[in-house]
Amino acid sequence: MIDVHAHINLENFPLETNNAEKKKAFHDILSAAKSANISRIVSVSENIYDVQHIFDLAAQSDGLIKPAVGLHPVQRLDVNDTRERSVTLSDLEHFEPVLKEAIANKKICCVGEIGLDYSRHIVTTNQYNDGLSEDESRNEQRQVFRRQVELAMAADLPVNVHSRSAGHHALEILYECRATRVVMHAFDGRPAHAKKAVEAGYYFSVPPSIVRSPHFQKVVAALPLSSLLLESDSPALGPEKGVDNEPANITLAAQEIARIKDIQVEEVVKQTTANARTLFGPAI
């Protein structure tokens, strides 16, 4: 199995178990992933602070982790302050050289996590968004997203896309850019929009939280197995709300897809693995 979207960094998975914060150690999650027959984990970045973490941990994973670099539409105030705000063009100005260097030196298997997030608490004017209006925040998100899609396409790399409360908006930008190598991660948009994206050759990755999400269940029911992938989004979107997730749990996503489609779980594993290799190519 291949986990096409996870956040494997030292903040989420320290080198030693942190019992006080109930955080599982990095090497423990790797061991569990191997026991679950996971052959690759795509670890995506969100900001300029976690990129080096991802590269460092990938280097310690014996090839299991494949790094990705991208600027997420939701940013933290700074390295020590996790309060959230909408991404800005200034963020991109600082981040783009990091992304270009990773692309030029063939360090990454895709560009991600990138996309749009139109959640009200992110885009509405507040003290963290530099006084930008909601329309201005959305516009800057679109510009940041579009630029990274363009860089990925120029390098013939897939894009790993976030689209919370902005499913069809993100898809429209991808269509306008004529993007072809796309995975929509944890898509919360309408199944009808997902079906149109499948016609464009896009893939949709399914997290373990599908076991408790009627929405994800509807999306999976609407799409062919040939367009589905497995993801953990570790440490988020686990099978149990409020409990940290890990890559090994993609087994549960595969089982739920099998139940919905009334097929054997082995078929789900075989097809989603083939789909991932088609999308990412020899990089994974």
C-alpha positions as CSV (number, residue, x, y, z in Angstrom):
1,M,0.0,0.0,0.0
2,I,1.0,3.6,-0.6
3,D,0.1,6.5,1.7
4,V,0.0,9.4,-0.7
5,H,-0.5,12.2,1.9
6,A,0.9,12.4,5.4
7,H,2.6,15.0,7.6
8,I,5.7,13.3,8.9
9,N,7.7,15.9,10.8
10,L,9.4,16.2,14.2
11,E,6.5,18.3,15.6
12,N,4.0,15.6,14.9
13,F,6.2,12.5,15.4
14,P,9.3,13.2,17.6
15,L,12.3,10.9,17.7
16,E,11.2,9.8,21.1
17,T,7.7,9.1,22.4
18,N,6.2,12.1,24.1
19,N,3.8,10.7,26.7
20,A,2.8,14.1,28.0
21,E,1.5,15.1,24.6
22,K,0.5,11.5,23.6
23,K,2.7,11.7,20.5
24,K,4.0,8.5,19.0
25,A,7.7,8.3,18.1
26,F,8.8,8.6,14.5
27,H,10.5,5.2,14.4
28,D,7.5,3.5,16.0
29,I,5.1,4.8,13.2
30,L,7.6,3.6,10.6
31,S,7.7,0.1,12.2
32,A,3.9,0.0,12.3
33,A,3.7,1.1,8.7
34,K,6.0,-1.6,7.5
35,S,4.0,-4.2,9.5
36,A,0.9,-3.0,7.7
37,N,2.7,-3.6,4.3
38,I,3.0,0.1,3.4
39,S,5.8,0.5,0.9
40,R,5.8,4.3,0.5
41,I,4.6,7.3,2.5
42,V,4.4,10.7,0.7
43,S,5.2,13.3,3.4
44,V,4.0,16.8,2.5
45,S,5.1,20.2,3.8
46,E,2.8,23.0,4.9
47,N,5.2,25.9,5.5
48,I,8.8,27.0,5.4
49,Y,9.4,25.7,8.9
50,D,8.8,22.0,8.3
51,V,10.5,21.4,4.9
52,Q,13.9,20.5,6.4
53,H,12.2,18.2,9.0
54,I,10.6,16.2,6.2
55,F,13.9,15.8,4.3
56,D,15.8,14.8,7.5
57,L,13.2,12.2,8.5
58,A,12.9,10.9,4.9
59,A,16.7,10.3,5.0
60,Q,16.2,8.2,8.1
61,S,13.4,6.1,6.7
62,D,15.3,3.7,4.5
63,G,13.4,4.8,1.4
64,L,9.9,4.5,3.0
65,I,9.2,8.2,3.1
66,K,9.2,10.3,-0.1
67,P,9.3,14.0,0.5
68,A,7.0,16.7,-1.0
69,V,7.3,20.4,-0.8
70,G,4.5,22.9,-1.0
71,L,3.1,26.0,0.7
72,H,-0.3,25.3,2.3
73,P,-3.1,27.9,2.1
74,V,-3.3,28.0,5.9
75,Q,-0.2,29.4,7.7
76,R,0.9,29.8,11.3
77,L,2.0,33.2,12.6
78,D,5.6,32.0,13.0
79,V,7.6,29.0,14.0
80,N,6.6,29.3,17.6
81,D,3.0,30.5,17.2
82,T,0.6,28.0,15.8
83,R,-2.4,30.4,15.5
84,E,-3.7,30.2,11.9
85,R,-4.0,32.8,9.1
86,S,-4.5,32.8,5.4
87,V,-1.4,32.4,3.2
88,T,-0.1,35.6,1.5
89,L,2.0,36.6,-1.5
90,S,4.7,37.6,1.0
91,D,4.8,34.0,2.2
92,L,5.2,32.7,-1.3
93,E,8.0,35.2,-2.0
94,H,10.0,33.6,0.9
95,F,8.9,30.0,0.1
96,E,9.3,29.9,-3.7
97,P,13.2,29.7,-3.7
98,V,12.9,26.7,-1.4
99,L,10.4,25.0,-3.7
100,K,12.4,25.8,-6.8
101,E,15.6,24.4,-5.2
102,A,13.8,21.2,-4.3
103,I,12.5,20.8,-7.8
104,A,15.8,21.7,-9.5
105,N,17.6,19.1,-7.4
106,K,14.9,16.4,-7.9
107,K,14.4,16.1,-4.1
108,I,10.6,15.7,-4.2
109,C,8.0,13.3,-5.7
110,C,5.3,16.0,-6.0
111,V,4.4,19.6,-5.1
112,G,2.3,19.7,-2.0
113,E,0.5,20.4,0.1
114,I,-0.9,23.3,-1.9
115,G,-4.4,24.5,-2.6
116,L,-7.2,26.7,-1.2
117,D,-8.9,26.9,2.2
118,Y,-12.0,29.1,2.3
119,S,-12.9,28.2,5.9
120,R,-14.6,31.2,7.5
121,H,-12.1,31.5,10.4
122,I,-9.2,31.5,7.9
123,V,-10.3,34.0,5.3
124,T,-12.4,36.5,7.3
125,T,-10.7,39.7,8.3
126,N,-8.9,39.2,11.6
127,Q,-5.9,40.4,13.5
128,Y,-3.7,37.7,12.0
129,N,-4.5,38.4,8.3
130,D,-2.7,41.8,8.0
131,G,-6.0,43.5,7.6
132,L,-6.9,41.8,4.3
133,S,-10.5,41.5,3.5
134,E,-12.1,38.1,2.8
135,D,-12.0,38.7,-1.0
136,E,-8.3,39.8,-0.8
137,S,-7.4,36.7,1.3
138,R,-9.1,34.4,-1.2
139,N,-7.4,36.2,-4.1
140,E,-3.9,35.8,-2.6
141,Q,-4.6,32.2,-1.9
142,R,-5.6,31.7,-5.6
143,Q,-2.4,33.4,-6.7
144,V,-0.2,31.3,-4.4
145,F,-1.9,28.1,-5.5
146,R,-1.8,28.9,-9.2
147,R,1.9,29.7,-9.1
148,Q,2.8,26.4,-7.4
149,V,0.7,24.5,-9.9
150,E,2.6,26.2,-12.7
151,L,6.0,25.3,-11.2
152,A,4.9,21.7,-10.8
153,M,3.6,21.5,-14.3
154,A,6.9,22.9,-15.7
155,A,8.7,20.2,-13.8
156,D,6.2,17.5,-14.8
157,L,5.4,16.8,-11.1
158,P,2.1,15.9,-9.6
159,V,0.3,18.3,-7.3
160,N,-1.1,17.2,-3.9
161,V,-4.1,19.5,-3.3
162,H,-5.9,20.8,-0.3
163,S,-9.4,22.2,-1.0
164,R,-11.3,22.7,2.3
165,S,-14.6,24.5,1.8
166,A,-13.2,25.3,-1.7
167,G,-13.5,22.1,-3.7
168,H,-14.9,23.4,-7.0
169,H,-12.8,26.6,-6.7
170,A,-9.6,24.6,-6.5
171,L,-10.7,22.4,-9.3
172,E,-11.4,25.4,-11.6
173,I,-7.9,26.7,-11.1
174,L,-6.5,23.3,-12.0
175,Y,-8.6,23.1,-15.1
176,E,-7.5,26.6,-16.1
177,C,-3.9,25.6,-15.6
178,R,-4.6,22.4,-17.6
179,A,-3.1,20.4,-14.8
180,T,-3.1,16.7,-15.5
181,R,-1.2,15.0,-12.6
182,V,-3.4,15.8,-9.6
183,V,-4.5,14.2,-6.3
184,M,-7.3,15.9,-4.4
185,H,-6.6,15.1,-0.8
186,A,-9.6,14.5,1.6
187,F,-12.0,16.2,-0.8
188,D,-14.9,17.8,1.0
189,G,-16.7,19.1,-2.1
190,R,-19.7,17.7,-3.9
191,P,-19.5,14.2,-5.4
192,A,-20.7,15.8,-8.7
193,H,-17.6,18.0,-8.8
194,A,-15.4,15.0,-8.0
195,K,-16.9,13.0,-10.9
196,K,-16.2,15.8,-13.3
197,A,-12.6,15.9,-12.1
198,V,-12.3,12.1,-12.7
199,E,-13.1,12.8,-16.3
200,A,-10.0,15.1,-16.3
201,G,-7.9,12.2,-15.0
202,Y,-7.7,13.4,-11.4
203,Y,-7.3,11.2,-8.4
204,F,-8.9,11.4,-5.0
205,S,-7.2,10.1,-1.8
206,V,-9.2,8.6,1.0
207,P,-8.3,9.0,4.7
208,P,-9.1,6.5,7.5
209,S,-11.7,9.0,8.8
210,I,-14.0,7.6,6.1
211,V,-15.1,5.1,8.7
212,R,-16.9,7.9,10.5
213,S,-17.6,10.3,7.6
214,P,-20.8,9.9,5.6
215,H,-19.4,12.5,3.2
216,F,-16.3,10.6,2.3
217,Q,-18.4,7.5,2.0
218,K,-20.6,9.2,-0.6
219,V,-17.6,10.5,-2.6
220,V,-16.1,7.0,-2.7
221,A,-19.4,5.5,-3.8
222,A,-19.6,8.0,-6.6
223,L,-16.1,7.4,-8.0
224,P,-14.5,4.5,-9.8
225,L,-11.8,2.5,-7.9
226,S,-9.5,3.5,-10.8
227,S,-9.5,7.1,-9.5
228,L,-9.0,6.4,-5.8
229,L,-5.8,6.5,-3.6
230,L,-5.2,5.9,0.1
231,E,-3.9,8.6,2.5
232,S,-3.5,8.9,6.2
233,D,-3.1,12.7,6.5
234,S,-1.3,11.8,9.7
235,P,-1.7,12.9,12.4
236,A,-5.1,14.2,11.3
237,L,-8.2,12.4,9.9
238,G,-7.9,9.2,11.9
239,P,-10.5,6.6,12.4
240,E,-11.2,7.9,15.9
241,K,-11.9,11.7,16.4
242,G,-9.4,13.4,18.6
243,V,-6.8,10.6,18.5
244,D,-3.6,11.1,16.5
245,N,-3.6,9.2,13.2
246,E,-0.7,7.3,11.6
247,P,0.1,5.8,8.2
248,A,-0.7,2.2,9.3
249,N,-4.3,3.2,9.5
250,I,-4.7,3.5,5.7
251,T,-5.6,-0.2,6.0
252,L,-8.9,0.9,7.6
253,A,-9.6,3.2,4.6
254,A,-8.9,0.3,2.2
255,Q,-11.3,-1.9,4.2
256,E,-14.1,0.7,4.1
257,I,-13.7,1.3,0.4
258,A,-14.0,-2.5,-0.1
259,R,-17.2,-2.5,2.0
260,I,-18.7,0.4,0.1
261,K,-17.9,-1.1,-3.3
262,D,-18.7,-4.7,-2.2
263,I,-15.3,-6.0,-3.4
264,Q,-12.3,-7.7,-1.7
265,V,-9.9,-5.5,0.2
266,E,-7.1,-7.1,-1.8
267,E,-8.6,-5.6,-4.9
268,V,-8.6,-2.1,-3.3
269,V,-5.0,-2.5,-2.2
270,K,-3.9,-3.7,-5.6
271,Q,-5.7,-1.0,-7.6
272,T,-4.9,2.0,-5.3
273,T,-1.2,1.0,-5.3
274,A,-1.3,0.8,-9.1
275,N,-3.1,4.2,-9.3
276,A,-0.4,5.8,-7.1
277,R,2.4,4.4,-9.2
278,T,0.7,5.7,-12.3
279,L,0.3,9.2,-10.8
280,F,3.7,9.5,-9.2
281,G,5.7,7.4,-11.6
282,P,9.2,6.1,-10.7
283,A,9.5,8.7,-7.9
284,I,7.7,6.3,-5.6
